[in-house]
């Protein structure tokens, strides 16, 4: 899953259906945000369909407006090995969480929709210095039941803009930016030495 990393680096996997719109947009947005805060993390994306396809043109244009080049992306089909190697799996909708858990059941404790992770993270509080990711996710997972994934919930899903006008892609991109920024803020809190304006 991506470049060589130190053992301490966190591997994040973003999942949607075709890996042509939502998850690749979230991938590049999250990678840029990680770089901005100095988080030791790698981000990859995959989908539940057969891979090898180019990104949707609307997603390419939406990211280009943000200075990000998505044109070279090619979709990847999600595998159990991807999930076994991921420290955090972020899905665009509950249906993708279901697919993840069926494909690799041990991924359940570290698999959330973007919106669910933000909601639970804001309720529980951001990850604290010295707290491992698994420990923090365990706090977020208190009260979660797998059966909840069987019911659809618009509050947990990011709508798929594929096939829609550029305005739909732009709306999705705006939402993903907000969610990604909040996920990174909650999951990788900055130390005083890395905060903007610090002397360290």
DRENMIMI-590502 format. One record per atom (N, C-alpha, C, O, CB): residue in one letter; x negated, y, z negated. Coordinates in steps of 0.05 Angstrom, whole numbers, padded with zeros to 5 digits, always signed. Glycine has a CB too. Layout:
<nodes>
AXYZ/...
</nodes>
This chain:
<nodes>
X-00017-00024+00000/X+00000+00000+00000/X-00017+00025+00000/X-00020+00038-00021/X+00019+00000-00024/X-00030+00031+00023/X-00043+00057+00025/X-00073+00055+00018/X-00085+00034+00019/X-00030+00077+00007/X-00084+00078+00010/X-00113+00081+00006/X-00122+00066-00019/X-00107+00059-00036/X-00121+00110+00005/X-00149+00062-00021/X-00161+00050-00044/X-00159+00070-00068/X-00164+00094-00064/X-00190+00042-00039/X-00152+00060-00091/X-00147+00077-00114/X-00162+00066-00138/X-00169+00042-00139/X-00117+00080-00120/X-00166+00083-00158/X-00176+00074-00183/X-00156+00056-00197/X-00132+00059-00191/X-00185+00097-00201/X-00164+00039-00215/X-00145+00021-00229/X-00123+00037-00244/X-00101+00026-00248/X-00159+00003-00248/X-00129+00062-00251/X-00110+00078-00267/X-00089+00091-00249/X-00069+00101-00260/X-00124+00098-00283/X-00093+00091-00223/X-00074+00106-00205/X-00047+00092-00205/X-00045+00067-00206/X-00086+00108-00177/X-00027+00107-00202/X+00001+00098-00201/X+00010+00094-00173/X+00007+00112-00156/X+00020+00117-00216/X+00021+00071-00167/X+00031+00066-00140/X+00061+00069-00139/X+00076+00055-00152/X+00022+00037-00130/X+00070+00088-00123/X+00099+00094-00120/X+00108+00085-00093/X+00095+00090-00072/X+00104+00125-00124/X+00131+00071-00092/X+00143+00062-00067/X+00170+00073-00065/X+00187+00071-00083/X+00143+00030-00066/X+00176+00086-00042/X+00202+00098-00037/X+00217+00081-00017/X+00205+00074+00004/X+00199+00128-00027/X+00242+00075-00022/X+00257+00056-00006/X+00283+00068+00004/X+00298+00081-00011/X+00263+00030-00022/X+00289+00064+00030/X+00316+00070+00041/X+00323+00048+00060/X+00313+00025+00058/X+00317+00098+00055/X+00341+00053+00079/X+00351+00032+00097/X+00332+00027+00120/X+00321+00005+00122/X+00379+00039+00107/X+00328+00047+00137/X+00313+00043+00161/X+00284+00053+00159/X+00268+00048+00177/X+00326+00056+00185/X+00278+00068+00138/X+00251+00080+00134/X+00245+00098+00158/X+00222+00100+00167/X+00230+00058+00132/X+00265+00113+00167/X+00262+00132+00189/X+00269+00160+00181/X+00262+00179+00196/X+00278+00123+00213/X+00283+00164+00159/X+00292+00191+00152/X+00287+00198+00123/X+00268+00212+00116/X+00322+00195+00158/X+00304+00187+00105/X+00302+00195+00077/X+00276+00187+00063/X+00262+00204+00052/X+00325+00183+00062/X+00269+00162+00065/X+00245+00153+00050/X+00219+00165+00061/X+00202+00172+00045/X+00243+00123+00050/X+00216+00167+00087/X+00191+00180+00096/X+00190+00210+00089/X+00168+00220+00084/X+00188+00177+00126/X+00213+00223+00089/X+00213+00251+00081/X+00205+00253+00051/X+00188+00270+00044/X+00240+00264+00085/X+00217+00236+00035/X+00210+00236+00006/X+00181+00228+00002/X+00168+00239-00016/X+00229+00217-00009/X+00171+00210+00018/X+00143+00202+00015/X+00124+00225+00019/X+00106+00229+00002/X+00137+00180+00036/X+00127+00240+00041/X+00107+00262+00046/X+00112+00285+00027/X+00092+00298+00019/X+00110+00272+00075/X+00136+00290+00019/X+00141+00311-00001/X+00129+00304-00028/X+00117+00320-00041/X+00172+00316-00004/X+00132+00278-00036/X+00121+00270-00061/X+00090+00269-00061/X+00077+00277-00080/X+00132+00242-00069/X+00079+00261-00038/X+00050+00260-00036/X+00039+00288-00039/X+00019+00293-00053/X+00041+00248-00009/X+00051+00307-00026/X+00042+00335-00028/X+00045+00345-00057/X+00027+00360-00067/X+00057+00353-00009/X+00067+00338-00070/X+00071+00347-00097/X+00051+00335-00116/X+00040+00348-00134/X+00099+00341-00107/X+00045+00309-00113/X+00025+00296-00129/X-00002+00310-00126/X-00017+00314-00146/X+00022+00266-00121/X-00009+00316-00101/X-00035+00329-00096/X-00036+00357-00110/X-00056+00365-00120/X-00040+00332-00066/X-00013+00370-00109/X-00012+00397-00121/X-00017+00397-00151/X-00029+00416-00162/X+00015+00410-00115/X-00007+00376-00165/X-00011+00375-00194/X-00034+00358-00202/X-00039+00354-00226/X+00015+00365-00207/X-00048+00346-00183/X-00071+00329-00189/X-00064+00302-00201/X-00080+00291-00216/X-00088+00344-00208/X-00041+00292-00194/X-00032+00266-00205/X-00048+00243-00190/X-00050+00244-00166/X-00002+00262-00201/X-00057+00224-00206/X-00071+00201-00194/X-00050+00181-00185/X-00042+00163-00200/X-00090+00188-00215/X-00040+00185-00161/X-00018+00168-00151/X-00020+00165-00121/X-00031+00182-00107/X+00009+00180-00158/X-00010+00142-00111/X-00007+00137-00083/X+00022+00133-00077/X+00037+00121-00092/X-00024+00112-00075/X+00031+00143-00054/X+00059+00141-00047/X+00061+00127-00019/X+00047+00134+00000/X+00073+00169-00046/X+00079+00107-00018/X+00085+00094+00008/X+00115+00091+00010/X+00130+00096-00010/X+00071+00066+00009/X+00125+00084+00033/X+00154+00080+00036/X+00159+00056+00054/X+00142+00047+00069/X+00167+00106+00049/X+00183+00046+00052/X+00192+00022+00067/X+00222+00022+00069/X+00236+00037+00054/X+00180-00004+00055/X+00232+00005+00086/X+00261+00002+00089/X+00270-00027+00090/X+00253-00045+00092/X+00270+00017+00114/X+00296-00031+00089/X+00306-00058+00089/X+00309-00070+00117/X+00316-00093+00120/X+00332-00059+00074/X+00305-00053+00138/X+00308-00063+00165/X+00280-00069+00177/X+00259-00061+00166/X+00323-00042+00182/X+00280-00082+00200/X+00255-00088+00214/X+00240-00062+00220/X+00252-00042+00228/X+00261-00103+00240/X+00214-00063+00217/X+00198-00039+00220/X+00188-00033+00249/X+00197-00046+00268/X+00174-00040+00203/X+00170-00014+00251/X+00158-00007+00276/X+00171+00015+00292/X+00163+00022+00314/X+00157-00030+00293/X+00191+00028+00280/X+00206+00049+00294/X+00196+00077+00286/X+00186+00081+00263/X+00236+00047+00287/X+00198+00096+00304/X+00189+00124+00297/X+00209+00137+00279/X+00232+00128+00277/X+00185+00140+00323/X+00201+00159+00266/X+00220+00173+00249/X+00241+00187+00265/X+00237+00192+00289/X+00205+00193+00231/X+00264+00192+00253/X+00285+00207+00267/X+00275+00235+00273/X+00260+00247+00257/X+00311+00208+00250/X+00283+00245+00296/X+00273+00272+00304/X+00282+00294+00285/X+00267+00313+00281/X+00283+00278+00332/X+00305+00290+00273/X+00314+00310+00254/X+00296+00312+00229/X+00292+00333+00218/X+00342+00305+00245/X+00287+00288+00220/X+00269+00288+00197/X+00242+00300+00204/X+00229+00314+00188/X+00265+00260+00187/X+00232+00295+00228/X+00207+00307+00237/X+00209+00337+00237/X+00191+00351+00228/X+00199+00297+00265/X+00231+00348+00247/X+00234+00377+00248/X+00238+00389+00220/X+00227+00410+00214/X+00259+00385+00265/X+00252+00375+00203/X+00256+00385+00175/X+00230+00386+00160/X+00225+00406+00146/X+00276+00367+00160/X+00213+00366+00164/X+00187+00367+00151/X+00168+00387+00164/X+00151+00399+00150/X+00174+00339+00151/X+00170+00390+00190/X+00153+00410+00204/X+00158+00438+00193/X+00140+00454+00192/X+00157+00409+00234/X+00183+00443+00187/X+00190+00470+00175/X+00176+00474+00148/X+00175+00496+00138/X+00220+00473+00173/X+00167+00452+00136/X+00154+00453+00110/X+00124+00449+00113/X+00110+00444+00093/X+00166+00433+00091/X+00114+00449+00137/X+00085+00446+00142/X+00076+00417+00139/X+00052+00413+00135/X+00071+00463+00123/X+00094+00398+00142/X+00087+00370+00140/X+00092+00355+00166/X+00112+00359+00179/X+00103+00356+00117/X+00072+00339+00174/X+00074+00325+00200/X+00083+00296+00196/X+00068+00280+00185/X+00047+00326+00215/X+00107+00290+00204/X+00118+00263+00201/X+00118+00248+00228/X+00127+00225+00229/X+00147+00265+00191/X+00107+00260+00249/X+00109+00249+00276/X+00095+00222+00279/X+00103+00205+00295/X+00099+00268+00296/X+00074+00218+00263/X+00059+00193+00266/X+00070+00170+00249/X+00059+00148+00250/X+00031+00198+00258/X+00091+00175+00234/X+00102+00154+00217/X+00115+00132+00234/X+00127+00138+00254/X+00123+00166+00197/X+00112+00107+00225/X+00126+00085+00236/X+00139+00069+00213/X+00126+00064+00193/X+00107+00067+00254/X+00163+00061+00217/X+00178+00048+00196/X+00165+00021+00188/X+00153+00008+00205/X+00207+00043+00204/X+00168+00015+00163/X+00158-00011+00152/X+00181-00026+00139/X+00198-00014+00126/X+00135-00006+00132/X+00181-00052+00143/X+00201-00069+00130/X+00191-00076+00101/X+00169-00085+00097/X+00206-00095+00146/X+00209-00072+00082/X+00203-00077+00054/X+00197-00107+00050/X+00211-00124+00060/X+00226-00068+00037/X+00176-00112+00034/X+00168-00140+00028/X+00166-00144-00002/X+00164-00124-00017/X+00142-00148+00042/X+00167-00168-00011/X+00164-00174-00039/X+00136-00166-00049/X+00133-00158-00072/X+00169-00204-00044/X+00116-00168-00031/X+00089-00160-00039/X+00088-00130-00044/X+00074-00121-00062/X+00069-00168-00017/X+00102-00114-00028/X+00104-00085-00033/X+00114-00080-00061/X+00103-00064-00076/X+00122-00072-00012/X+00135-00094-00068/X+00148-00090-00094/X+00130-00100-00117/X+00129-00088-00139/X+00175-00103-00095/X+00117-00122-00113/X+00099-00133-00134/X+00076-00114-00139/X+00066-00113-00162/X+00088-00160-00125/X+00067-00098-00119/X+00045-00080-00123/X+00053-00052-00131/X+00035-00035-00136/X+00030-00079-00098/X+00079-00047-00133/X+00088-00020-00140/X+00092-00016-00170/X+00102-00034-00183/X+00114-00013-00125/X+00083+00007-00180/X+00087+00013-00208/X+00114+00027-00213/X+00126+00026-00235/X+00065+00031-00219/X+00124+00040-00192/X+00150+00054-00193/X+00163+00052-00166/X+00151+00059-00145/X+00147+00084-00202/X+00188+00043-00165/X+00203+00041-00140/X+00226+00060-00141/X+00243+00059-00159/X+00214+00011-00135/X+00227+00079-00122/X+00247+00099-00122/X+00265+00095-00097/X+00255+00096-00074/X+00235+00128-00122/X+00291+00091-00101/X+00309+00085-00079/X+00327+00109-00073/X+00332+00126-00090/X+00326+00061-00087/X+00336+00110-00048/X+00353+00131-00040/X+00383+00127-00048/X+00398+00146-00050/X+00352+00135-00010/X+00390+00101-00053/X+00417+00095-00060/X+00418+00069-00077/X+00398+00054-00077/X+00435+00092-00035/X+00440+00065-00090/X+00443+00040-00106/X+00440+00015-00090/X+00429-00005-00099/X+00469+00040-00121/X+00450+00016-00065/X+00448-00008-00048/X+00419-00016-00045/X+00413-00040-00042/X+00461-00004-00021/X+00401+00003-00043/X+00372-00003-00040/X+00361-00015-00066/X+00344-00033-00065/X+00357+00022-00032/X+00371-00006-00089/X+00362-00018-00114/X+00371-00047-00115/X+00356-00065-00124/X+00374-00003-00138/X+00395-00053-00106/X+00405-00081-00105/X+00387-00098-00087/X+00379-00120-00095/X+00434-00082-00094/X+00379-00087-00064/X+00363-00102-00046/X+00335-00107-00057/X+00324-00129-00054/X+00360-00087-00019/X+00325-00087-00071/X+00298-00090-00084/X+00299-00113-00105/X+00282-00130-00106/X+00290-00064-00098/X+00320-00112-00122/X+00321-00131-00144/X+00326-00160-00134/X+00317-00179-00146/X+00344-00123-00164/X+00341-00162-00112/X+00345-00189-00100/X+00319-00199-00088/X+00313-00223-00091/X+00367-00187-00079/X+00305-00182-00075/X+00280-00190-00062/X+00258-00196-00082/X+00242-00215-00078/X+00271-00168-00043/X+00257-00181-00104/X+00236-00185-00124/X+00247-00178-00151/X+00244-00155-00161/X+00211-00167-00117/X+00261-00197-00164/X+00274-00191-00190/X+00257-00178-00211/X+00267-00161-00226/X+00284-00217-00201/X+00230-00184-00214/X+00215-00170-00234/X+00212-00140-00231/X+00204-00126-00249/X+00187-00182-00235/X+00220-00130-00207/X+00218-00101-00202/X+00240-00085-00216/X+00239-00060-00217/X+00219-00095-00173/X+00260-00098-00227/X+00283-00085-00239/X+00276-00063-00259/X+00286-00040-00256/X+00301-00104-00253/X+00259-00067-00279/X+00254-00047-00299/X+00240-00022-00288/X+00241-00001-00301/X+00237-00058-00321/X+00228-00024-00265/X+00214-00001-00254/X+00227+00009-00228/X+00214+00024-00212/X+00185-00008-00249/X+00252+00002-00224/X+00267+00010-00199/X+00290+00028-00207/X+00308+00020-00222/X+00276-00015-00184/X+00291+00052-00195/X+00312+00071-00200/X+00319+00085-00174/X+00302+00087-00156/X+00304+00091-00223/X+00343+00096-00172/X+00347+00116-00151/X+00334+00141-00160/X+00329+00146-00184/X+00378+00120-00145/X+00327+00158-00141/X+00315+00184-00147/X+00332+00199-00167/X+00323+00210-00187/X+00311+00201-00122/X+00358+00200-00161/X+00376+00215-00178/X+00379+00203-00206/X+00380+00218-00226/X+00404+00217-00165/X+00379+00177-00208/X+00381+00164-00234/X+00356+00170-00250/X+00358+00176-00274/X+00384+00134-00231/X+00332+00169-00238/X+00308+00174-00253/X+00308+00202-00264/X+00300+00207-00287/X+00283+00169-00236/X+00316+00221-00248/X+00317+00249-00257/X+00337+00252-00280/X+00331+00264-00300/X+00325+00268-00234/X+00361+00240-00277/X+00381+00242-00297/X+00372+00230-00324/X+00375+00242-00345/X+00407+00229-00288/X+00361+00206-00322/X+00352+00193-00346/X+00327+00206-00358/X+00324+00207-00382/X+00347+00163-00340/X+00310+00215-00340/X+00286+00228-00350/X+00292+00255-00364/X+00279+00261-00384/X+00267+00234-00327/X+00311+00270-00354/X+00319+00295-00367/X+00332+00290-00394/X+00329+00306-00412/X+00337+00311-00349/X+00346+00267-00396/X+00360+00261-00421/X+00340+00251-00442/X+00342+00257-00465/X+00381+00240-00416/X+00320+00235-00433/X+00301+00223-00452/X+00277+00241-00457/X+00264+00238-00478/X+00291+00197-00441/X+00271+00259-00439/X+00247+00276-00441/X+00225+00265-00424/X+00223+00241-00418/X+00238+00277-00471/X+00207+00283-00415/X+00186+00276-00397/X+00166+00257-00411/X+00164+00256-00435/X+00171+00300-00387/X+00152+00243-00394/X+00131+00224-00404/X+00110+00240-00420/X+00101+00261-00411/X+00118+00209-00380/X+00102+00229-00442/X+00084+00243-00460/X+00055+00235-00455/X+00050+00212-00446/X+00092+00238-00489/X+00036+00252-00461/X+00008+00245-00458/X+00002+00220-00474/X+00010+00217-00498/X-00010+00268-00468/X-00012+00201-00462/X-00018+00176-00475/X+00003+00155-00473/X-00002+00131-00479/X-00023+00181-00504/X+00026+00162-00463/X+00048+00143-00459/X+00045+00130-00432/X+00044+00144-00412/X+00076+00156-00462/X+00044+00104-00431/X+00041+00091-00405/X+00067+00094-00389/X+00089+00099-00400/X+00035+00061-00408/X+00065+00091-00363/X+00089+00092-00346/X+00109+00071-00354/X+00133+00077-00355/X+00081+00090-00316/X+00100+00047-00359/X+00118+00025-00366/X+00133+00031-00392/X+00156+00026-00395/X+00102-00001-00369/X+00118+00043-00411/X+00131+00050-00437/X+00153+00071-00432/X+00175+00069-00443/X+00110+00061-00457/X+00147+00091-00416/X+00166+00113-00411/X+00190+00102-00395/X+00213+00108-00402/X+00153+00135-00394/X+00185+00085-00375/X+00208+00073-00361/X+00225+00055-00378/X+00249+00053-00375/X+00197+00057-00337/X+00212+00043-00398/X+00227+00027-00417/X+00246+00044-00433/X+00269+00035-00439/X+00208+00012-00436/X+00238+00067-00441/X+00256+00086-00455/X+00279+00094-00437/X+00302+00095-00445/X+00240+00111-00465/X+00272+00100-00412/X+00293+00108-00393/X+00313+00086-00387/X+00336+00091-00381/X+00281+00117-00367/X+00303+00061-00389/X+00320+00038-00382/X+00338+00028-00404/X+00354+00010-00400/X+00303+00016-00374/X+00337+00040-00428/X+00354+00032-00450/X+00384+00035-00441/X+00392+00056-00433/X+00349+00048-00476/X+00399+00013-00443/X+00427+00014-00436/X+00433+00008-00407/X+00456+00005-00400/X+00438+00041-00443/X+00412+00005-00391/X+00417-00002-00363/X+00425-00031-00360/X+00415-00048-00374/X+00392+00004-00346/X+00444-00036-00342/X+00452-00064-00336/X+00452-00068-00306/X+00461-00050-00291/X+00480-00070-00348/X+00443-00090-00298/X+00441-00096-00269/X+00468-00095-00255/X+00470-00088-00232/X+00428-00122-00264/X+00489-00103-00270/X+00516-00104-00258/X+00525-00076-00248/X+00542-00074-00231/X+00536-00114-00279/X+00514-00055-00260/X+00521-00028-00251/X+00514-00023-00222/X+00526-00006-00209/X+00508-00007-00269/X+00494-00037-00212/X+00486-00033-00185/X+00506-00043-00165/X+00506-00036-00141/X+00460-00048-00180/X+00525-00060-00174/X+00546-00070-00156/X+00566-00049-00147/X+00578-00052-00126/X+00560-00093-00169/X+00569-00028-00164/X+00588-00007-00157/X+00573+00016-00144/X+00552+00025-00153/X+00603+00003-00183/X+00585+00027-00122/X+00573+00050-00109/X+00579+00075-00126/X+00599+00076-00139/X+00584+00053-00080/X+00561+00094-00124/X+00564+00119-00139/X+00551+00141-00124/X+00526+00142-00122/X+00553+00116-00168/X+00566+00160-00114/X+00555+00182-00099/X+00536+00199-00116/X+00519+00212-00105/X+00578+00200-00088/X+00540+00199-00142/X+00522+00214-00159/X+00494+00202-00160/X+00475+00216-00169/X+00534+00215-00187/X+00491+00178-00152/X+00465+00165-00152/X+00452+00164-00124/X+00429+00156-00122/X+00467+00137-00163/X+00467+00171-00104/X+00457+00167-00076/X+00449+00194-00063/X+00460+00215-00069/X+00479+00154-00060/X+00429+00192-00045/X+00422+00213-00027/X+00434+00206+00000/X+00427+00185+00011/X+00391+00218-00026/X+00452+00223+00010/X+00466+00216+00035/X+00446+00213+00059/X+00426+00228+00060/X+00486+00238+00042/X+00452+00195+00077/X+00435+00189+00100/X+00442+00209+00122/X+00465+00208+00132/X+00438+00160+00109/X+00424+00226+00131/X+00430+00245+00153/X+00427+00234+00181/X+00433+00248+00200/X+00413+00269+00150/X+00418+00209+00183/X+00410+00199+00210/X+00434+00200+00229/X+00457+00193+00222/X+00401+00170+00208/X+00428+00210+00253/X+00449+00214+00273/X+00464+00240+00271/X+00480+00246+00288/X+00468+00191+00272/X+00459+00255+00250/X+00473+00280+00245/X+00457+00304+00257/X+00436+00300+00268/X+00478+00284+00216/X+00469+00328+00254/X+00456+00352+00264/X+00432+00360+00246/X+00429+00349+00224/X+00475+00375+00266/X+00416+00378+00255/X+00393+00388+00240/X+00402+00399+00212/X+00387+00397+00193/X+00378+00409+00255/X+00426+00410+00211/X+00435+00421+00185/X+00437+00398+00164/X+00433+00403+00141/X+00462+00435+00189/X+00445+00374+00173/X+00447+00352+00154/X+00419+00343+00145/X+00415+00338+00121/X+00461+00328+00168/X+00400+00343+00163/X+00372+00337+00155/X+00361+00358+00136/X+00347+00352+00117/X+00354+00334+00179/X+00368+00383+00142/X+00358+00404+00125/X+00370+00402+00097/X+00356+00407+00077/X+00365+00432+00137/X+00395+00396+00095/X+00408+00393+00069/X+00395+00370+00053/X+00391+00372+00029/X+00439+00388+00072/X+00390+00348+00067/X+00377+00325+00054/X+00349+00333+00045/X+00340+00325+00023/X+00376+00301+00073/X+00334+00347+00062/X+00307+00356+00055/X+00307+00374+00031/X+00289+00371+00013/X+00294+00370+00079/X+00326+00392+00029/X+00327+00410+00006/X+00332+00394-00019/X+00320+00399-00040/X+00349+00431+00010/X+00351+00375-00018/X+00357+00358-00041/X+00332+00342-00049/X+00326+00340-00073/X+00381+00340-00035/X+00319+00330-00029/X+00296+00313-00035/X+00273+00329-00048/X+00260+00320-00066/X+00286+00300-00010/X+00269+00354-00038/X+00249+00371-00050/X+00254+00375-00079/X+00236+00373-00096/X+00248+00398-00035/X+00279+00381-00086/X+00286+00386-00114/X+00283+00361-00131/X+00271+00363-00153/X+00315+00396-00116/X+00292+00338-00121/X+00290+00314-00136/X+00260+00305-00139/X+00252+00297-00161/X+00306+00292-00122/X+00245+00307-00117/X+00217+00299-00118/X+00202+00316-00138/X+00186+00306-00154/X+00205+00300-00090/X+00206+00342-00136/X+00192+00360-00155/X+00198+00353-00184/X+00180+00353-00201/X+00199+00389-00149/X+00223+00347-00189/X+00231+00340-00217/X+00220+00313-00225/X+00211+00310-00248/X+00261+00341-00219/X+00220+00294-00207/X+00209+00267-00213/X+00180+00270-00221/X+00171+00258-00241/X+00213+00248-00190/X+00165+00284-00205/X+00136+00287-00210/X+00132+00302-00236/X+00114+00295-00252/X+00122+00302-00187/X+00148+00323-00241/X+00145+00338-00266/X+00150+00320-00290/X+00137+00323-00311/X+00164+00362-00266/X+00170+00303-00288/X+00178+00286-00311/X+00158+00263-00314/X+00152+00255-00337/X+00206+00275-00307/X+00149+00251-00292/X+00133+00227-00293/X+00104+00232-00297/X+00090+00216-00309/X+00138+00212-00268/X+00094+00255-00286/X+00066+00261-00287/X+00062+00289-00299/X+00054+00308-00285/X+00053+00260-00259/X+00069+00293-00324/X+00066+00319-00336/X+00037+00328-00335/X+00019+00313-00340/X+00076+00319-00366/X+00034+00354-00329/X+00007+00365-00327/X-00006+00369-00354/X+00007+00376-00374/X+00008+00392-00312/X-00031+00363-00355/X-00046+00369-00380/X-00053+00399-00379/X-00053+00411-00358/X-00072+00352-00382/X-00060+00411-00402/X-00067+00439-00402/X-00089+00447-00383/X-00089+00469-00372/X-00075+00447-00430/X-00108+00428-00378/X-00130+00435-00361/X-00123+00435-00332/X-00138+00446-00315/X-00152+00415-00365/X-00099+00424-00324/X-00091+00423-00296/X-00067+00442-00290/X-00058+00443-00268/X-00083+00396-00288/X-00057+00456-00310/X-00035+00474-00306/X-00045+00498-00290/X-00067+00508-00294/X-00023+00483-00332/X-00027+00509-00272/X-00035+00533-00257/X-00044+00555-00275/X-00031+00561-00295/X-00011+00541-00239/X-00066+00568-00267/X-00075+00591-00283/X-00093+00583-00305/X-00104+00601-00319/X-00052+00606-00293/X-00098+00557-00310/X-00116+00549-00332/X-00145+00554-00324/X-00151+00556-00300/X-00111+00520-00340/X-00162+00555-00343/X-00191+00559-00337/X-00206+00533-00334/X-00230+00532-00327/X-00203+00575-00360/X-00191+00511-00338/X-00205+00485-00336/X-00205+00474-00308/X-00216+00453-00303/X-00192+00464-00354/
</nodes>
